[in-house]
Amino acid sequence: MSKQAKGYSYLLLTAMIWGCAFVAQSVGMQYIGPFTFQAVRCALGACTLIPYLLVSKKADTQSRMEPIPVKSQILGGVLCGAALFAATNLQQFGLLYTTVSKSGFISALYILIVPILGVFLHKKIPSYLWICILSACVGLYLLSMEDGLGSLSLGDGLTLMSAICFAIHILIVDAFCNKVDGVQLSFIQFLVSSFLSAICMWIWESPSLSTILACWLPLGYTGILSSGVAYTLQILAQKHTKPAIATLVMSLESVFAALFGWLLLKEQLTVRETLGCAFMFCATLLALLPSKKTES
């Protein structure tokens, strides 16, 4: 399997994991506050990576020709952690004031925000990719929105800010992923995000061990799989994929969320939702096929 194909498979697995995480985040809010949820979630994500870091440290040291600059490793981790802290907490707070369907749609607008920001960073976006992105947005709307956008609430505004922060996070990962160790970068970002969330938790919330333990299942899934595994896979995958294409593949989390709801919860997909899934799958496939010729 080529590095590019491996990158796409990592992103697809990431989308599958994130597709199940949205429900866990919403359920977790029934037990603990947003800052507490994110502080514990990111701490679990960091802990998940410790065994790998310990095992791979000696092998990495022996195999690497040149040492990774410590400053770049720390700077990348801190910037990613700060962006992740802002994005995940804004999304959590948004869920308090808006519906899950609206939040899912607005959050995934990073597929449009990333290439727009990329233009200002002098990243060239092929015309076919813009068509794919717009098609994916149409599919996402059909899949996620039941009654239309209607009037935008406070939660919608917070979620839109979250989408912008997720887009910034993706671009930061793109800037550092080929300069530093991906797993170490992920580890540092979780520590930073957990630390910042914990500060806010102690200031604005009243966490207790009993409520955190009662939320063990949502925290376990989002901390170990959605954070520790999926965000690390994202960083490793972006070494071999362009940001705009990476966002298209990751946006399939909305499709997987609908499919898992159909398979596991026996939820029925309407014609509109099925059409939305088809739009998104086709847009992603069209984006990947030409990229095999154009990307190195």
C-alpha positions in Angstrom: 0.0 0.0 0.0 1.4 3.4 -1.0 1.9 6.1 1.6 -0.9 8.1 0.0 -3.4 5.2 0.1 -2.4 4.5 3.7 -3.1 8.2 4.5 -6.6 7.9 3.0 -7.3 4.7 4.9 -6.2 6.4 8.2 -8.6 9.4 7.5 -11.4 7.0 6.6 -10.9 5.2 9.9 -10.8 8.5 11.7 -14.1 9.5 10.1 -15.7 6.2 11.2 -14.6 6.7 14.8 -15.7 10.4 14.9 -19.1 9.3 13.4 -19.9 7.5 16.6 -18.4 10.1 18.9 -21.0 12.8 18.4 -23.6 10.9 20.4 -21.1 10.2 23.1 -20.4 13.9 23.5 -24.1 14.7 23.7 -24.7 12.0 26.3 -21.7 13.1 28.3 -23.2 16.5 28.8 -25.9 14.9 30.9 -23.4 14.1 33.6 -20.6 16.8 33.6 -19.9 20.3 32.2 -18.2 20.9 28.9 -14.8 21.9 30.3 -14.8 18.9 32.6 -15.7 16.6 29.7 -12.9 18.0 27.5 -10.3 18.1 30.3 -10.8 14.4 31.2 -11.3 13.4 27.5 -8.0 14.9 26.4 -6.2 13.5 29.5 -7.4 10.1 28.5 -6.2 10.7 24.9 -2.7 11.6 26.2 -2.6 8.5 28.4 -3.6 6.3 25.5 -0.4 7.3 23.7 2.0 6.8 26.5 2.6 3.0 25.9 3.3 3.6 22.3 5.7 6.4 23.0 7.6 4.3 25.6 7.9 1.3 23.2 8.8 3.3 20.1 11.3 5.7 21.7 14.3 3.5 21.5 13.5 2.3 17.9 12.9 5.8 16.7 16.2 7.0 18.2 18.1 4.3 16.4 16.4 4.6 13.0 16.2 8.4 12.7 19.1 9.9 10.8 18.5 13.4 12.1 17.0 14.4 15.5 13.7 16.2 15.4 14.0 19.9 16.5 12.6 20.1 20.0 11.4 23.6 19.5 9.3 22.6 16.5 7.9 19.6 18.3 6.8 21.7 21.3 5.6 24.7 19.3 3.5 22.5 17.0 2.0 20.6 19.9 1.2 23.8 21.8 -0.4 25.4 18.8 -2.4 22.3 17.9 -3.5 21.9 21.6 -4.7 25.5 21.8 -6.7 25.1 18.6 -8.1 21.8 19.7 -9.0 23.3 23.1 -10.9 26.1 21.4 -12.6 23.9 18.8 -13.8 21.1 21.1 -15.0 23.3 23.9 -16.9 25.7 21.6 -18.5 22.6 20.0 -19.5 21.2 23.5 -21.0 24.6 24.6 -22.8 24.8 21.2 -24.5 21.5 21.9 -26.2 23.1 24.9 -28.1 25.6 22.7 -28.6 23.9 19.4 -29.7 20.6 18.0 -27.4 17.7 17.2 -28.3 17.8 13.5 -27.5 21.5 13.2 -24.3 21.1 15.2 -23.2 18.2 13.0 -23.8 20.3 9.8 -22.2 23.5 11.0 -19.2 21.7 12.6 -18.4 20.0 9.3 -18.3 23.3 7.4 -14.5 23.1 8.0 -14.5 21.3 4.6 -15.3 24.7 3.1 -13.4 26.9 5.6 -10.0 25.0 5.2 -9.6 25.7 1.4 -10.8 29.3 1.9 -8.2 29.9 4.6 -5.7 28.0 2.4 -6.1 30.6 -0.4 -4.9 33.3 2.0 -1.9 31.0 2.8 -1.1 30.8 -0.9 -2.2 27.2 -1.2 -3.4 26.4 -4.7 -6.9 24.7 -4.8 -7.7 23.0 -8.2 -11.1 23.9 -9.7 -12.3 20.3 -9.6 -11.7 20.3 -5.8 -13.9 23.3 -5.3 -16.7 21.5 -7.1 -16.2 18.5 -4.9 -16.2 20.6 -1.7 -19.4 22.4 -2.7 -21.0 19.1 -3.6 -20.0 17.7 -0.2 -21.6 20.7 1.5 -24.9 20.1 -0.4 -24.8 16.5 0.7 -24.0 17.4 4.2 -27.0 19.8 4.3 -29.3 17.1 2.9 -28.0 14.6 5.5 -27.9 16.7 8.6 -30.7 19.3 8.3 -34.3 18.3 8.8 -36.1 21.6 8.9 -33.5 23.9 7.3 -31.3 26.3 9.1 -34.1 28.6 10.2 -33.0 31.3 12.6 -29.4 31.0 13.9 -29.1 30.6 17.6 -26.3 31.2 20.1 -25.4 27.5 19.8 -25.1 27.8 16.0 -22.8 30.8 16.4 -20.6 28.9 18.9 -20.5 25.9 16.6 -19.5 28.0 13.6 -16.6 29.4 15.6 -15.8 25.8 16.5 -15.7 24.9 12.8 -13.3 27.8 12.1 -11.0 26.5 15.0 -11.1 23.0 13.6 -10.1 24.3 10.2 -7.2 26.2 11.9 -6.2 23.0 13.7 -6.1 21.1 10.4 -3.9 23.8 8.8 -1.5 23.8 11.8 -1.2 20.0 11.6 -0.4 20.4 7.9 2.3 22.9 8.7 4.1 20.7 11.3 3.2 17.1 10.5 6.2 16.6 8.2 8.7 18.3 10.5 8.0 16.5 13.8 7.0 13.1 15.2 3.2 12.7 14.7 2.5 10.7 17.8 4.5 13.0 20.0 2.7 16.0 18.4 -0.6 14.4 19.3 0.5 13.7 22.8 1.6 17.3 23.5 -1.6 18.7 22.0 -3.7 16.6 24.3 -1.7 17.7 27.3 -2.1 21.3 26.4 -5.9 21.0 25.6 -6.5 19.1 28.8 -4.5 21.6 30.9 -6.4 24.6 29.4 -9.7 22.9 29.8 -8.9 22.0 33.4 -8.1 25.6 34.3 -11.5 26.6 32.9 -13.1 23.6 34.7 -11.9 24.7 38.1 -12.9 28.3 37.5 -16.4 27.9 36.1 -17.6 24.4 36.9 -17.8 22.2 40.0 -16.5 18.7 39.0 -16.8 15.7 41.2 -15.3 12.3 41.0 -18.7 10.6 41.2 -20.2 12.4 38.2 -17.0 11.8 36.2 -17.1 8.1 37.0 -20.8 8.1 36.1 -19.8 9.4 32.6 -17.2 6.7 32.1 -18.6 5.3 28.9 -18.8 8.5 26.9 -15.5 9.7 28.3 -13.9 6.3 27.5 -15.0 6.3 23.9 -14.2 9.9 23.2 -11.0 9.9 25.2 -9.4 6.7 24.0 -10.8 6.2 20.5 -12.0 9.6 19.3 -9.1 11.5 20.8 -6.1 9.2 21.4 -6.6 7.1 18.3 -8.5 9.2 15.8 -6.7 12.5 16.2 -3.3 10.7 16.0 -4.4 9.0 12.8 -5.3 12.4 11.4 -1.9 13.8 12.1 -0.1 10.7 10.6 -2.4 10.8 7.6 -1.9 14.5 6.8 1.8 13.7 6.2 0.7 12.3 2.8 -2.5 14.2 2.0 -3.4 17.8 1.2 -5.5 19.6 3.8 -8.5 20.3 1.4 -8.7 16.6 0.5 -8.1 15.5 4.1 -11.1 17.5 5.2 -13.4 15.9 2.6 -12.5 12.4 3.7 -12.9 13.4 7.4 -16.3 15.0 6.8 -17.6 11.5 6.0 -18.0 11.3 9.8 -21.5 12.6 9.2 -22.2 9.8 6.8 -20.9 7.2 9.2 -22.9 8.6 12.0 -26.1 8.1 9.9 -25.0 4.6 8.9 -24.2 3.5 12.4 -27.5 4.9 13.5 -29.2 2.8 10.9 -27.2 -0.4 11.7 -27.0 -0.2 15.5 -30.0 1.9 16.5 -32.4 0.8 13.7 -32.9 4.4 12.7 -34.4 4.8 9.3 -32.6 6.8 6.6 -35.0 9.0 4.6 -34.7 9.5 0.9 -33.2 13.0 1.5 -30.6 11.6 4.0 -29.7 8.8 1.5 -29.3 11.3 -1.2 -27.1 13.4 1.1 -24.8 10.4 1.8 -24.6 9.7 -2.0 -23.6 13.3 -2.6 -20.8 13.2 0.0 -19.5 9.8 -1.1 -19.4 10.9 -4.7 -17.7 14.2 -3.9 -15.0 12.4 -1.9 -14.4 9.8 -4.5 -14.1 12.4 -7.2 -11.6 14.4 -5.1 -9.4 11.3 -4.5 -9.3 10.0 -8.1 -7.6 13.0 -9.7 -5.4 13.5 -6.7 -3.5 10.2 -7.5 -2.2 11.9 -10.6 -1.6 15.4 -9.1 -0.2 14.7 -5.7 3.3 13.5 -5.0 
